[in-house]
Amino acid sequence: MPQRVLVVDDDRTVSDVVCRYLEHAGYQVDHVSDGAAALAAVAAAPPQLVVLDVMLPGVDGLEVCRRLRERPDGVPIVMLTARGDEADRILGLQLGADDYLSKPFSPRELVLRVRSVLRRAGGEPAGAVAEVLTDGGLTVETGPRVARLHGRELALTLREFDLLAHLMRHPARAFRRAELLERVWGWSFGDQSTVTVHVRRLREKIEDDPADPRRIVTVWGVGYRYEPVDG
């Protein structure tokens, strides 16, 4: 069965192009044009991924993203934002979007982003060795993509999980934000604030005091490193 993608955009020209390219790539595509319809569609039949425009009539895309992140299934979200609208992009990432593209964008690039997010959502690629990473009550299992802190499962987005696993694989090593953007997101260029937002969200979920982090620490002038709690 083809994977199903829900496209949420009220611009008919954009949505027609996006749907056509996704269908040509082999996905089953549904389309709705407003936030309320998007929430109803996901509740009725959850898709494998949602392509979500920020500017929607009625319930806007940011609110749709927030409500979808309250669901236990963690449906992946790729957000579409207006060019230069950094505030919406950062807020979308803070609310839990897995990826974003700024308009105008290449439909081919959108298909590649969708494919990348869905591949990560499906777990480890064929032939990969599943890992269990542990430190100070924090456990990350890369096979089933489950993270637990003191036995409690953490609600992590795809990118948050990948970022945490990458940092834990390389304890005490400092990474520049550009390095993390390339290694975790697979982007050779892009807005490095994406990394900053995801680090902030991760700290809120794994640190005893996010304002004074012990695990994911800032290396001033460089980026971030994972500091093992177990020493």
C-alpha positions in Angstrom: 0.0 0.0 0.0 1.3 3.5 -0.9 2.0 5.8 2.0 -0.6 8.5 2.5 0.1 12.2 2.7 -2.4 14.9 3.7 -1.7 18.2 2.0 -3.2 21.2 3.9 -3.1 24.4 1.8 -5.8 26.9 0.7 -3.8 28.1 -2.3 -5.3 26.0 -5.1 -2.3 26.6 -7.4 0.2 25.5 -4.8 -1.8 22.5 -3.6 -2.4 21.3 -7.2 1.3 21.3 -7.9 2.3 19.7 -4.6 -0.4 17.0 -4.9 0.7 16.2 -8.4 4.4 15.8 -7.6 3.7 13.7 -4.5 1.3 11.4 -6.5 4.0 11.1 -9.2 6.4 10.0 -6.5 4.1 7.2 -5.6 2.2 8.6 -2.6 -1.5 8.5 -2.0 -2.5 12.2 -1.5 -5.5 13.7 0.2 -6.0 17.5 0.2 -8.0 19.8 2.4 -7.9 23.6 2.4 -8.4 24.7 6.0 -7.3 23.8 9.5 -10.5 22.5 10.8 -10.8 20.1 7.9 -7.2 19.0 8.5 -7.9 18.1 12.1 -11.0 16.2 11.1 -9.2 14.3 8.4 -6.4 13.2 10.7 -8.9 12.2 13.4 -10.8 10.1 10.9 -7.9 8.4 9.1 -4.4 9.4 10.3 -2.0 9.8 7.4 1.7 8.9 7.4 2.6 12.6 7.0 1.0 16.0 6.9 2.3 18.8 4.6 0.9 21.9 6.4 0.8 25.5 5.3 1.0 28.1 8.1 -1.4 30.6 6.6 -4.8 28.9 6.6 -8.4 30.3 7.1 -10.0 29.7 10.5 -7.6 27.5 12.5 -4.2 28.4 11.3 -1.3 26.0 10.6 0.5 26.7 13.8 -2.6 25.8 15.9 -3.1 22.7 13.8 0.5 21.7 14.4 0.1 22.2 18.2 -3.1 20.1 18.3 -1.5 17.3 16.2 1.4 17.2 18.6 -1.1 16.4 21.4 -2.0 13.2 19.6 -0.1 10.0 20.7 0.6 8.8 17.2 3.1 11.6 16.5 2.2 12.1 12.8 5.2 13.7 11.0 4.7 17.3 9.9 6.4 19.3 7.1 5.4 22.9 7.4 5.2 25.5 4.5 6.0 29.1 5.5 6.2 32.4 3.7 9.6 33.5 2.6 11.4 35.5 5.3 8.7 34.7 8.0 11.3 33.6 10.5 8.9 33.9 13.5 6.4 31.5 12.1 9.1 29.0 11.1 10.7 29.0 14.5 7.3 28.8 16.3 6.4 25.9 14.0 9.6 24.0 15.0 9.0 24.8 18.7 5.5 23.3 18.3 7.0 20.1 16.9 7.1 20.4 13.1 9.7 17.9 11.7 10.8 20.0 8.8 9.8 23.1 6.9 10.1 24.8 3.5 9.8 28.5 2.7 7.6 29.6 -0.2 8.3 29.7 -3.1 9.9 26.3 -3.0 10.9 23.6 -5.5 8.2 20.8 -5.6 11.1 18.3 -6.2 12.7 19.5 -3.0 9.4 19.0 -1.1 9.2 15.5 -2.3 12.8 14.8 -1.1 12.0 16.3 2.3 8.8 14.2 2.6 10.7 11.1 1.6 13.5 11.8 4.1 11.0 12.4 7.0 9.0 9.3 6.2 12.2 7.2 6.0 13.2 8.4 9.5 9.7 7.7 10.7 10.0 4.1 9.5 12.9 3.4 11.8 16.4 2.2 10.9 17.1 1.5 7.2 17.6 -2.0 6.0 21.0 -3.3 7.1 21.5 -0.8 9.9 22.5 -2.0 13.3 20.0 -1.1 16.0 21.6 0.6 19.0 20.7 1.0 22.7 22.3 4.2 24.0 22.2 4.7 27.8 23.3 7.4 30.2 22.1 8.4 33.6 18.6 7.1 33.4 18.2 8.1 29.7 17.8 5.3 27.2 17.5 5.6 23.5 16.7 2.6 21.3 17.3 3.3 17.7 15.5 0.2 16.3 12.0 0.9 17.6 12.9 4.7 17.9 12.0 4.9 21.6 13.6 7.1 24.2 12.9 6.8 27.9 14.0 8.9 30.9 13.9 7.0 34.2 11.6 4.5 32.6 9.1 7.1 31.2 8.8 7.2 27.4 9.6 10.6 26.0 7.4 12.2 23.3 10.0 13.2 20.8 9.5 14.3 17.2 11.5 12.6 14.5 14.2 15.2 14.4 14.4 15.5 18.2 15.0 11.8 18.4 17.6 11.8 15.6 19.4 14.8 17.2 19.5 13.2 20.6 20.7 9.8 19.2 23.5 11.5 17.2 24.8 13.5 20.2 24.7 10.5 22.5 26.7 8.5 19.9 29.4 11.0 20.2 29.7 12.0 23.9 31.9 14.9 24.9 32.4 15.9 21.2 31.4 19.5 20.2 29.5 19.9 17.0 28.9 23.1 15.1 25.3 23.9 14.3 26.1 23.6 10.6 27.6 20.1 11.2 24.4 19.0 13.0 22.2 20.4 10.3 24.1 18.3 7.8 24.4 15.1 9.8 20.9 15.0 11.4 18.8 16.9 8.8 20.9 16.0 5.8 21.0 19.6 4.7 24.2 21.1 3.3 22.7 24.6 3.8 19.8 26.0 5.7 18.7 28.1 8.7 20.9 27.1 11.6 18.2 28.4 14.1 16.5 25.1 13.3 19.2 23.3 15.4 18.9 25.9 18.2 15.1 25.4 18.4 15.4 21.6 18.5 18.1 21.7 21.2 15.9 23.9 23.3 13.0 21.5 22.9 15.2 18.5 23.8 16.4 20.2 26.9 12.9 20.8 28.0 12.3 17.0 27.8 15.5 15.5 29.1 17.1 18.0 31.5 16.2 18.4 35.2 16.7 22.2 34.7 16.5 23.2 31.0 17.9 26.7 32.0 21.0 25.0 33.4 21.5 21.9 31.2 23.8 19.1 32.2 23.4 16.8 29.3 23.3 19.0 26.1 25.6 21.8 26.9 26.4 24.9 24.9 30.0 25.3 23.7 30.3 29.0 23.2 31.6 30.0 19.8 31.2 26.4 18.5 27.8 24.8 19.1 26.7 21.9 21.3 28.0 18.7 22.9 26.5 15.8 24.9 28.0 15.6 28.3 27.5 12.1 29.9 25.8 12.3 33.3 27.4 8.9 34.3 30.8 10.4 33.7 
